[in-house]
Amino acid sequence: MSAIEPALVGAPIFKGFDAEEIRDVIAVAEPFSAAAGHVFLREGEVNRSLHVIRGGAVRVERIGVDGPVQLAVLEAGALFGEMSFLDGSATTATVIADRPTAVLRLGSDRLASLVRKRPTLSALLLRNIALELKTRLVAANELIDHYVDLNRVLAERPGAAQLLGL
């Protein structure tokens, strides 16, 4: 049996998987490599694939008032496309290769076929996606708290905006 890439063994999506289960998922995945600047997902487009980064990095951006706003940079082992993958909805962000990047693309049809044969994988995958979403929600809540606190300071101390250069 071939060795599993270290980035994939440690990937959050594979937490709790044994080596055979990881290989089974990899076997149904489509490997894809892209140059820097390649757009994997575009905000607002429908997505039916989950992507696991094997190497390289991607930028996650959303359209803002003054143009694109970078939300995150994801590196080897991270996943993206999980929100729209779950229900086939439109993506909520654009994901762009920050440098040459290799991913495993897990299409919903291929993955569904695998979990029909190996039902225990479904529970593991969904749990791991839920844990990833929880981690990202906690980070978003911390960011919201930061801005709520900043707005509170500005409301309570009108001169603070000038001191902060706002």
N, CA and C atoms as a LAMMPS dump frame, in Angstrom:
ITEM: TIMESTEP
0
ITEM: NUMBER OF ATOMS
498
ITEM: BOX BOUNDS ff ff ff
-5.0000000000000000e+02 5.0000000000000000e+02
-5.0000000000000000e+02 5.0000000000000000e+02
-5.0000000000000000e+02 5.0000000000000000e+02
ITEM: ATOMS id mol type element x y z
1 1 1 N 0.841 -1.201 0
2 1 2 C 0 0 0
3 1 3 C 0.877 1.253 0
4 2 1 N 0.449 2.267 -0.703
5 2 2 C 1.224 3.491 -0.806
6 2 3 C 1.075 4.339 0.448
7 3 1 N 2.11 5.122 0.704
8 3 2 C 2.092 6.02 1.864
9 3 3 C 1.131 7.173 1.597
10 4 1 N 0.499 7.63 2.67
11 4 2 C -0.43 8.754 2.562
12 4 3 C 0.365 10.026 2.831
13 5 1 N 0.138 11.041 2.013
14 5 2 C 0.838 12.315 2.181
15 5 3 C 0.635 12.85 3.592
16 6 1 N 1.699 13.342 4.241
17 6 2 C 1.576 13.853 5.612
18 6 3 C 0.497 14.925 5.776
19 7 1 N 0.332 15.797 4.777
20 7 2 C -0.683 16.856 4.871
21 7 3 C -2.079 16.264 4.963
22 8 1 N -2.277 15.103 4.346
23 8 2 C -3.593 14.47 4.374
24 8 3 C -3.815 13.673 5.65
25 9 1 N -2.761 13.02 6.158
26 9 2 C -2.889 12.267 7.409
27 9 3 C -3.313 13.211 8.534
28 10 1 N -2.744 14.406 8.563
29 10 2 C -3.054 15.37 9.626
30 10 3 C -4.224 16.288 9.321
31 11 1 N -4.868 16.106 8.172
32 11 2 C -5.961 17 7.775
33 11 3 C -7.166 16.812 8.696
34 12 1 N -7.761 17.921 9.157
35 12 2 C -8.932 17.818 10.034
36 12 3 C -10.068 16.981 9.452
37 13 1 N -10.228 16.967 8.142
38 13 2 C -11.311 16.2 7.526
39 13 3 C -11.128 14.7 7.772
40 14 1 N -9.904 14.255 8.021
41 14 2 C -9.628 12.837 8.223
42 14 3 C -9.424 12.457 9.691
43 15 1 N -9.773 13.337 10.604
44 15 2 C -9.621 13.033 12.036
45 15 3 C -10.482 11.806 12.377
46 16 1 N -9.863 10.83 13.032
47 16 2 C -10.577 9.619 13.416
48 16 3 C -10.597 8.538 12.344
49 17 1 N -10.036 8.822 11.169
50 17 2 C -9.974 7.841 10.081
51 17 3 C -8.743 6.969 10.27
52 18 1 N -8.835 5.696 9.901
53 18 2 C -7.635 4.88 9.825
54 18 3 C -7.054 5.032 8.413
55 19 1 N -5.863 4.48 8.208
56 19 2 C -5.169 4.657 6.921
57 19 3 C -5.994 4.105 5.761
58 20 1 N -6.652 2.982 5.952
59 20 2 C -7.459 2.403 4.872
60 20 3 C -8.63 3.318 4.502
61 21 1 N -9.264 3.926 5.492
62 21 2 C -10.384 4.834 5.223
63 21 3 C -9.919 6.079 4.473
64 22 1 N -8.748 6.596 4.852
65 22 2 C -8.195 7.756 4.135
66 22 3 C -7.922 7.371 2.682
67 23 1 N -7.314 6.212 2.474
68 23 2 C -7.026 5.757 1.104
69 23 3 C -8.307 5.594 0.288
70 24 1 N -9.377 5.097 0.932
71 24 2 C -10.645 4.927 0.223
72 24 3 C -11.204 6.269 -0.243
73 25 1 N -11.087 7.279 0.602
74 25 2 C -11.572 8.615 0.218
75 25 3 C -10.689 9.188 -0.888
76 26 1 N -9.383 9.051 -0.735
77 26 2 C -8.458 9.549 -1.762
78 26 3 C -8.739 8.875 -3.108
79 27 1 N -9.085 7.602 -3.067
80 27 2 C -9.333 6.849 -4.307
81 27 3 C -10.509 7.409 -5.109
82 28 1 N -11.49 8.017 -4.438
83 28 2 C -12.631 8.577 -5.172
84 28 3 C -12.462 10.072 -5.452
85 29 1 N -11.382 10.641 -4.947
86 29 2 C -11.131 12.077 -5.143
87 29 3 C -10.437 12.315 -6.478
88 30 1 N -10.608 13.523 -6.965
89 30 2 C -9.94 13.951 -8.2
90 30 3 C -8.78 14.858 -7.818
91 31 1 N -7.524 14.42 -8.051
92 31 2 C -6.395 15.305 -7.767
93 31 3 C -6.371 16.44 -8.793
94 32 1 N -6.053 17.628 -8.337
95 32 2 C -6.048 18.779 -9.232
96 32 3 C -4.943 19.73 -8.78
97 33 1 N -4.157 20.205 -9.701
98 33 2 C -3.106 21.179 -9.413
99 33 3 C -3.382 22.451 -10.186
100 34 1 N -3.087 23.577 -9.55
101 34 2 C -3.375 24.868 -10.178
102 34 3 C -2.236 25.846 -9.934
103 35 1 N -2.068 26.741 -10.876
104 35 2 C -1.081 27.809 -10.751
105 35 3 C -1.62 28.905 -9.836
106 36 1 N -0.724 29.726 -9.334
107 36 2 C -1.134 30.89 -8.538
108 36 3 C -2.134 31.711 -9.342
109 37 1 N -3.182 32.163 -8.67
110 37 2 C -4.199 32.974 -9.324
111 37 3 C -5.405 32.185 -9.821
112 38 1 N -5.304 30.868 -9.844
113 38 2 C -6.442 30.048 -10.294
114 38 3 C -7.615 30.215 -9.325
115 39 1 N -8.81 30.406 -9.866
116 39 2 C -10.01 30.539 -9.043
117 39 3 C -10.649 29.157 -8.906
118 40 1 N -10.611 28.6 -7.705
119 40 2 C -11.233 27.301 -7.444
120 40 3 C -12.741 27.458 -7.302
121 41 1 N -13.162 28.437 -6.538
122 41 2 C -14.58 28.712 -6.322
123 41 3 C -14.805 30.208 -6.448
124 42 1 N -15.919 30.58 -7.058
125 42 2 C -16.27 31.993 -7.195
126 42 3 C -17.53 32.261 -6.382
127 43 1 N -17.485 33.312 -5.571
128 43 2 C -18.618 33.685 -4.724
129 43 3 C -19.902 33.731 -5.544
130 44 1 N -20.935 33.054 -5.039
131 44 2 C -22.23 33.064 -5.695
132 44 3 C -22.473 31.913 -6.651
133 45 1 N -21.434 31.154 -7.003
134 45 2 C -21.609 30.015 -7.902
135 45 3 C -21.925 28.757 -7.101
136 46 1 N -22.685 27.859 -7.695
137 46 2 C -23.036 26.595 -7.045
138 46 3 C -21.802 25.695 -6.988
139 47 1 N -21.641 25.002 -5.881
140 47 2 C -20.514 24.101 -5.691
141 47 3 C -21.021 22.758 -5.178
142 48 1 N -20.507 21.678 -5.738
143 48 2 C -20.87 20.322 -5.3
144 48 3 C -19.634 19.509 -4.933
145 49 1 N -18.517 20.212 -4.594
146 49 2 C -17.274 19.519 -4.255
147 49 3 C -16.655 20.082 -2.987
148 50 1 N -16.046 19.182 -2.26
149 50 2 C -15.256 19.539 -1.092
150 50 3 C -13.801 19.463 -1.532
151 51 1 N -12.996 20.418 -1.118
152 51 2 C -11.591 20.451 -1.54
153 51 3 C -10.693 20.339 -0.313
154 52 1 N -9.681 19.479 -0.408
155 52 2 C -8.68 19.331 0.65
156 52 3 C -7.344 19.74 0.043
157 53 1 N -6.662 20.677 0.694
158 53 2 C -5.391 21.186 0.163
159 53 3 C -4.266 20.2 0.462
160 54 1 N -3.611 19.728 -0.579
161 54 2 C -2.477 18.802 -0.452
162 54 3 C -1.17 19.561 -0.314
163 55 1 N -1.07 20.703 -0.956
164 55 2 C 0.133 21.518 -0.922
165 55 3 C -0.18 22.878 -1.495
166 56 1 N 0.575 23.886 -1.065
167 56 2 C 0.305 25.245 -1.514
168 56 3 C -0.612 25.966 -0.55
169 57 1 N -1.327 26.948 -1.046
170 57 2 C -2.22 27.741 -0.199
171 57 3 C -3.253 28.445 -1.068
172 58 1 N -4.401 28.725 -0.456
173 58 2 C -5.455 29.478 -1.132
174 58 3 C -5.868 30.672 -0.273
175 59 1 N -6.347 31.702 -0.956
176 59 2 C -6.923 32.896 -0.318
177 59 3 C -8.43 32.773 -0.395
178 60 1 N -9.079 33.085 0.712
179 60 2 C -10.536 33.105 0.743
180 60 3 C -10.949 34.565 0.814
181 61 1 N -11.761 35.011 -0.148
182 61 2 C -12.161 36.419 -0.235
183 61 3 C -13.668 36.539 -0.4
184 62 1 N -14.178 37.665 0.064
185 62 2 C -15.58 38.024 -0.194
186 62 3 C -15.602 39.41 -0.81
187 63 1 N -16.638 39.693 -1.573
188 63 2 C -16.805 41.02 -2.154
189 63 3 C -17.183 41.976 -1.034
190 64 1 N -16.437 43.069 -0.927
191 64 2 C -16.731 44.105 0.055
192 64 3 C -17.139 45.388 -0.643
193 65 1 N -17.411 46.393 0.146
194 65 2 C -17.826 47.694 -0.396
195 65 3 C -16.752 48.276 -1.303
196 66 1 N -15.495 48.149 -0.893
197 66 2 C -14.388 48.728 -1.657
198 66 3 C -13.613 47.691 -2.475
199 67 1 N -14.206 46.527 -2.706
200 67 2 C -13.522 45.474 -3.457
201 67 3 C -13.375 44.22 -2.612
202 68 1 N -12.544 43.268 -3.064
203 68 2 C -12.39 42.008 -2.341
204 68 3 C -11.8 42.21 -0.943
205 69 1 N -12.317 41.438 0.012
206 69 2 C -11.815 41.453 1.383
207 69 3 C -11.297 40.051 1.691
208 70 1 N -10.023 39.968 2.058
209 70 2 C -9.439 38.662 2.375
210 70 3 C -9.931 38.203 3.74
211 71 1 N -10.498 36.995 3.785
212 71 2 C -10.992 36.425 5.036
213 71 3 C -9.986 35.484 5.67
214 72 1 N -9.253 34.751 4.841
215 72 2 C -8.324 33.756 5.364
216 72 3 C -7.353 33.316 4.288
217 73 1 N -6.256 32.73 4.739
218 73 2 C -5.341 31.998 3.873
219 73 3 C -5.31 30.584 4.445
220 74 1 N -5.607 29.605 3.601
221 74 2 C -5.649 28.207 4.027
222 74 3 C -4.49 27.461 3.381
223 75 1 N -3.851 26.591 4.166
224 75 2 C -2.684 25.86 3.677
225 75 3 C -2.92 24.353 3.719
226 76 1 N -1.863 23.588 3.456
227 76 2 C -1.952 22.129 3.362
228 76 3 C -2.716 21.528 4.536
229 77 1 N -3.652 20.648 4.205
230 77 2 C -4.467 19.969 5.198
231 77 3 C -5.823 20.613 5.404
232 78 1 N -5.936 21.886 5.06
233 78 2 C -7.204 22.601 5.247
234 78 3 C -8.196 22.198 4.157
235 79 1 N -9.472 22.442 4.442
236 79 2 C -10.491 22.174 3.444
237 79 3 C -11.231 23.454 3.12
238 80 1 N -11.834 23.471 1.947
239 80 2 C -12.682 24.599 1.562
240 80 3 C -13.809 24.099 0.683
241 81 1 N -14.845 24.913 0.592
242 81 2 C -16.026 24.543 -0.176
243 81 3 C -17.021 23.732 0.623
244 82 1 N -16.747 23.557 1.933
245 82 2 C -17.577 22.667 2.75
246 82 3 C -19.003 23.16 2.951
247 83 1 N -19.206 24.468 3.031
248 83 2 C -20.561 24.965 3.276
249 83 3 C -21.476 24.676 2.096
250 84 1 N -21.044 25.038 0.905
251 84 2 C -21.888 24.805 -0.268
252 84 3 C -21.907 23.328 -0.657
253 85 1 N -20.857 22.596 -0.329
254 85 2 C -20.816 21.158 -0.591
255 85 3 C -21.96 20.437 0.13
256 86 1 N -22.248 20.865 1.353
257 86 2 C -23.254 20.172 2.162
258 86 3 C -24.637 20.172 1.519
259 87 1 N -25.008 21.29 0.887
260 87 2 C -26.363 21.361 0.331
261 87 3 C -26.422 21.785 -1.136
262 88 1 N -25.272 21.892 -1.778
263 88 2 C -25.258 22.256 -3.194
264 88 3 C -25.651 23.697 -3.444
265 89 1 N -25.508 24.544 -2.442
266 89 2 C -25.892 25.947 -2.573
267 89 3 C -24.765 26.772 -3.204
268 90 1 N -25.046 28.041 -3.378
269 90 2 C -24.042 28.962 -3.912
270 90 3 C -22.948 29.191 -2.867
271 91 1 N -21.742 29.375 -3.342
272 91 2 C -20.628 29.62 -2.441
273 91 3 C -20.742 31.011 -1.831
274 92 1 N -20.195 31.15 -0.626
275 92 2 C -20.267 32.422 0.08
276 92 3 C -18.97 33.21 -0.031
277 93 1 N -17.984 32.654 -0.721
278 93 2 C -16.698 33.335 -0.88
279 93 3 C -16.029 32.85 -2.154
280 94 1 N -15.015 33.589 -2.566
281 94 2 C -14.172 33.199 -3.687
282 94 3 C -12.896 32.605 -3.113
283 95 1 N -12.429 31.506 -3.709
284 95 2 C -11.208 30.837 -3.246
285 95 3 C -10.228 30.809 -4.402
286 96 1 N -9.045 31.419 -4.17
287 96 2 C -8.047 31.623 -5.218
288 96 3 C -6.715 31.025 -4.772
289 97 1 N -6.03 30.33 -5.675
290 97 2 C -4.692 29.81 -5.359
291 97 3 C -3.77 30.99 -5.085
292 98 1 N -3.18 31.002 -3.909
293 98 2 C -2.264 32.069 -3.512
294 98 3 C -0.877 31.836 -4.1
295 99 1 N -0.588 30.593 -4.372
296 99 2 C 0.655 30.141 -5.014
297 99 3 C 0.308 28.8 -5.673
298 100 1 N 1.218 28.179 -6.393
299 100 2 C 0.86 26.878 -6.968
300 100 3 C 0.279 25.966 -5.882
301 101 1 N -0.863 25.37 -6.163
302 101 2 C -1.604 24.63 -5.144
303 101 3 C -2.148 23.327 -5.706
304 102 1 N -2.022 22.272 -4.91
305 102 2 C -2.573 20.969 -5.258
306 102 3 C -3.69 20.638 -4.278
307 103 1 N -4.801 20.158 -4.803
308 103 2 C -5.945 19.8 -3.964
309 103 3 C -6.461 18.419 -4.351
310 104 1 N -7.24 17.854 -3.439
311 104 2 C -8.079 16.704 -3.754
312 104 3 C -9.483 17.244 -3.828
313 105 1 N -10.15 17.027 -4.937
314 105 2 C -11.523 17.474 -5.125
315 105 3 C -12.441 16.276 -4.891
316 106 1 N -13.288 16.382 -3.858
317 106 2 C -14.216 15.308 -3.508
318 106 3 C -15.604 15.697 -3.983
319 107 1 N -15.99 15.197 -5.135
320 107 2 C -17.306 15.483 -5.685
321 107 3 C -18.384 14.763 -4.891
322 108 1 N -19.527 15.401 -4.753
323 108 2 C -20.608 14.838 -3.935
324 108 3 C -21.082 13.491 -4.473
325 109 1 N -21.133 13.308 -5.791
326 109 2 C -21.591 12.033 -6.361
327 109 3 C -20.629 10.892 -6.029
328 110 1 N -19.343 11.141 -6.22
329 110 2 C -18.344 10.106 -5.924
330 110 3 C -18.31 9.777 -4.429
331 111 1 N -18.399 10.815 -3.604
332 111 2 C -18.378 10.606 -2.16
333 111 3 C -19.628 9.864 -1.701
334 112 1 N -20.776 10.193 -2.286
335 112 2 C -22.026 9.505 -1.945
336 112 3 C -21.924 8.019 -2.295
337 113 1 N -21.308 7.708 -3.417
338 113 2 C -21.12 6.32 -3.817
339 113 3 C -20.247 5.581 -2.803
340 114 1 N -19.192 6.234 -2.344
341 114 2 C -18.302 5.628 -1.357
342 114 3 C -19.026 5.379 -0.031
343 115 1 N -19.772 6.355 0.459
344 115 2 C -20.413 6.179 1.769
345 115 3 C -21.558 5.168 1.707
346 116 1 N -22.103 4.918 0.531
347 116 2 C -23.084 3.829 0.4
348 116 3 C -22.398 2.482 0.656
349 117 1 N -21.153 2.369 0.211
350 117 2 C -20.383 1.138 0.423
351 117 3 C -19.799 1.075 1.84
352 118 1 N -19.442 2.242 2.377
353 118 2 C -18.815 2.329 3.71
354 118 3 C -19.553 3.371 4.537
355 119 1 N -20.741 3.044 5.066
356 119 2 C -21.596 4.019 5.757
357 119 3 C -20.939 4.713 6.958
358 120 1 N -20 4.053 7.621
359 120 2 C -19.359 4.686 8.782
360 120 3 C -18.562 5.921 8.382
361 121 1 N -18.108 5.975 7.131
362 121 2 C -17.356 7.147 6.669
363 121 3 C -18.23 8.394 6.66
364 122 1 N -19.496 8.23 6.384
365 122 2 C -20.414 9.367 6.337
366 122 3 C -20.442 10.101 7.675
367 123 1 N -20.593 9.336 8.753
368 123 2 C -20.647 9.953 10.09
369 123 3 C -19.338 10.656 10.41
370 124 1 N -18.214 10.033 10.097
371 124 2 C -16.912 10.651 10.367
372 124 3 C -16.733 11.938 9.561
373 125 1 N -17.059 11.876 8.274
374 125 2 C -16.909 13.062 7.421
375 125 3 C -17.794 14.208 7.908
376 126 1 N -19.057 13.913 8.179
377 126 2 C -19.971 14.962 8.633
378 126 3 C -19.55 15.542 9.982
379 127 1 N -19.091 14.681 10.891
380 127 2 C -18.593 15.181 12.18
381 127 3 C -17.405 16.117 11.969
382 128 1 N -16.478 15.712 11.12
383 128 2 C -15.282 16.527 10.904
384 128 3 C -15.605 17.836 10.194
385 129 1 N -16.545 17.819 9.259
386 129 2 C -16.973 19.067 8.621
387 129 3 C -17.637 19.964 9.656
388 130 1 N -18.478 19.386 10.518
389 130 2 C -19.139 20.17 11.571
390 130 3 C -18.11 20.79 12.518
391 131 1 N -17.084 20.048 12.88
392 131 2 C -16.042 20.586 13.765
393 131 3 C -15.284 21.727 13.095
394 132 1 N -15.031 21.59 11.793
395 132 2 C -14.357 22.671 11.055
396 132 3 C -15.235 23.919 11.011
397 133 1 N -16.525 23.729 10.752
398 133 2 C -17.455 24.86 10.728
399 133 3 C -17.546 25.52 12.108
400 134 1 N -17.523 24.72 13.159
401 134 2 C -17.549 25.262 14.528
402 134 3 C -16.309 26.13 14.777
403 135 1 N -15.149 25.632 14.375
404 135 2 C -13.901 26.387 14.545
405 135 3 C -13.981 27.732 13.833
406 136 1 N -14.518 27.716 12.629
407 136 2 C -14.629 28.961 11.853
408 136 3 C -15.679 29.892 12.44
409 137 1 N -16.753 29.344 13.005
410 137 2 C -17.776 30.162 13.65
411 137 3 C -17.224 30.829 14.904
412 138 1 N -16.44 30.106 15.68
413 138 2 C -15.818 30.687 16.872
414 138 3 C -14.919 31.855 16.473
415 139 1 N -14.127 31.689 15.422
416 139 2 C -13.25 32.77 14.944
417 139 3 C -14.074 33.965 14.473
418 140 1 N -15.173 33.716 13.772
419 140 2 C -16.039 34.807 13.304
420 140 3 C -16.666 35.531 14.494
421 141 1 N -17.083 34.786 15.5
422 141 2 C -17.657 35.413 16.698
423 141 3 C -16.639 36.29 17.417
424 142 1 N -15.389 35.842 17.477
425 142 2 C -14.338 36.651 18.1
426 142 3 C -14.137 37.953 17.332
427 143 1 N -14.185 37.884 16.016
428 143 2 C -14.055 39.082 15.19
429 143 3 C -15.231 40.029 15.423
430 144 1 N -16.43 39.482 15.485
431 144 2 C -17.613 40.302 15.758
432 144 3 C -17.489 40.961 17.119
433 145 1 N -17.061 40.19 18.123
434 145 2 C -16.873 40.755 19.471
435 145 3 C -15.895 41.918 19.446
436 146 1 N -14.815 41.775 18.666
437 146 2 C -13.816 42.845 18.558
438 146 3 C -14.465 44.129 18.031
439 147 1 N -15.262 44.008 16.977
440 147 2 C -15.897 45.19 16.389
441 147 3 C -17 45.749 17.273
442 148 1 N -17.703 44.888 17.975
443 148 2 C -18.717 45.368 18.925
444 148 3 C -18.037 46.171 20.028
445 149 1 N -16.918 45.642 20.546
446 149 2 C -16.181 46.358 21.586
447 149 3 C -15.653 47.69 21.062
448 150 1 N -15.117 47.701 19.841
449 150 2 C -14.599 48.936 19.251
450 150 3 C -15.727 49.957 19.085
451 151 1 N -16.878 49.517 18.584
452 151 2 C -18.016 50.427 18.427
453 151 3 C -18.479 50.971 19.772
454 152 1 N -18.446 50.133 20.809
455 152 2 C -18.841 50.567 22.145
456 152 3 C -17.899 51.678 22.634
457 153 1 N -16.594 51.464 22.428
458 153 2 C -15.612 52.478 22.844
459 153 3 C -15.861 53.776 22.088
460 154 1 N -16.087 53.68 20.782
461 154 2 C -16.319 54.888 19.989
462 154 3 C -17.603 55.599 20.404
463 155 1 N -18.624 54.852 20.766
464 155 2 C -19.89 55.458 21.197
465 155 3 C -19.742 56.127 22.558
466 156 1 N -18.97 55.51 23.447
467 156 2 C -18.816 56.029 24.807
468 156 3 C -17.776 57.14 24.888
469 157 1 N -16.843 57.175 23.965
470 157 2 C -15.763 58.17 23.97
471 157 3 C -15.614 58.763 22.572
472 158 1 N -16.392 59.777 22.266
473 158 2 C -16.38 60.356 20.916
474 158 3 C -14.989 60.773 20.422
475 159 1 N -14.087 61.16 21.287
476 159 2 C -12.751 61.575 20.886
477 159 3 C -11.848 60.401 20.517
478 160 1 N -12.26 59.18 20.847
479 160 2 C -11.435 57.996 20.584
480 160 3 C -11.231 57.79 19.082
481 161 1 N -12.192 58.13 18.265
482 161 2 C -12.077 57.927 16.826
483 161 3 C -10.889 58.721 16.277
484 162 1 N -10.732 59.938 16.735
485 162 2 C -9.631 60.77 16.27
486 162 3 C -8.305 60.177 16.727
487 163 1 N -8.243 59.698 17.959
488 163 2 C -7.016 59.074 18.457
489 163 3 C -6.639 57.808 17.685
490 164 1 N -7.647 57.085 17.264
491 164 2 C -7.432 55.85 16.523
492 164 3 C -7.25 56.072 15.031
493 165 1 N -7.382 57.314 14.589
494 165 2 C -7.222 57.631 13.182
495 165 3 C -8.409 57.173 12.327
496 166 1 N -9.587 57.1 12.945
497 166 2 C -10.783 56.674 12.203
498 166 3 C -11.61 57.833 11.737
